[in-house]
Amino acid sequence: MDFTFSIGWLIGGLVIAAAGGAVVFFYKPIADNLANGVSSYTNMKKFGVIAIIIGLLMAANLHTFVLTLLVKFIAGK
């Protein structure tokens, strides 16, 4: 698999990582107002960290590599 750099994926990934960072930073008001007490504060932080990881993978354009590995693992090829 070839690695190709893309400005679009870099900007999109950084935006997603920044949104995840904002969720981690402002987790209490977000959990109180959007989650309506359904999820705890810890879950809100976890979702933010997951968004940061996905955003960094997208910024490095490695998300397709990870998804290819996942599909090969599930399909068994």
Wavefront OBJ file of the C-alpha trace (Angstrom):
o trace
v 0.000 0.000 0.000
v 1.402 3.363 -1.033
v 1.401 6.327 1.281
v 0.146 9.506 -0.352
v 0.067 12.843 1.398
v -3.075 14.916 1.018
v -3.671 18.425 2.306
v -7.408 17.768 2.461
v -7.011 14.740 4.750
v -4.501 16.665 6.872
v -6.884 19.563 7.431
v -9.892 17.291 7.955
v -7.997 15.117 10.426
v -6.740 18.117 12.382
v -10.273 19.514 12.564
v -11.577 16.203 13.929
v -8.668 15.993 16.391
v -9.363 19.573 17.541
v -13.054 18.760 18.012
v -12.086 15.719 20.068
v -9.751 17.886 22.118
v -12.567 20.328 22.758
v -14.771 17.452 23.947
v -12.042 16.319 26.350
v -11.484 19.869 27.599
v -15.178 20.792 27.986
v -16.498 17.341 28.919
v -18.676 18.426 31.870
v -20.866 21.020 30.086
v -21.108 18.793 27.013
v -22.156 15.779 29.081
v -24.662 17.841 31.063
v -26.276 19.541 28.060
v -26.040 17.009 25.238
v -25.998 13.635 26.948
v -28.766 14.500 29.450
v -27.133 12.377 32.097
v -27.271 9.251 29.940
v -23.516 8.893 29.755
v -21.084 9.637 32.500
v -18.265 12.136 32.416
v -15.736 9.360 31.895
v -17.534 8.129 28.788
v -17.560 11.656 27.376
v -13.788 11.904 27.861
v -13.370 8.482 26.244
v -15.324 9.576 23.162
v -13.134 12.676 22.919
v -9.922 10.643 23.091
v -11.242 8.249 20.433
v -12.026 11.238 18.203
v -8.489 12.573 18.716
v -6.951 9.226 17.738
v -9.159 8.922 14.648
v -8.393 12.529 13.686
v -4.638 11.968 13.934
v -4.907 8.784 11.864
v -6.839 10.712 9.239
v -4.359 13.613 9.314
v -1.510 11.178 8.624
v -3.651 9.480 5.950
v -3.248 6.142 7.738
v -6.950 5.462 8.266
v -7.178 3.460 5.035
v -4.249 1.288 6.154
v -5.924 0.575 9.503
v -9.267 -0.168 7.850
v -7.566 -2.497 5.342
v -5.909 -4.412 8.177
v -9.228 -4.641 10.015
v -11.084 -5.972 6.976
v -8.328 -8.505 6.262
v -8.429 -9.643 9.877
v -12.226 -10.061 9.849
v -12.417 -11.623 6.386
v -9.448 -13.902 7.042
v -7.645 -13.248 3.751
l 1 2 3 4 5 6 7 8 9 10 11 12 13 14 15 16 17 18 19 20 21 22 23 24 25 26 27 28 29 30 31 32 33 34 35 36 37 38 39 40 41 42 43 44 45 46 47 48 49 50 51 52 53 54 55 56 57 58 59 60 61 62 63 64 65 66 67 68 69 70 71 72 73 74 75 76 77
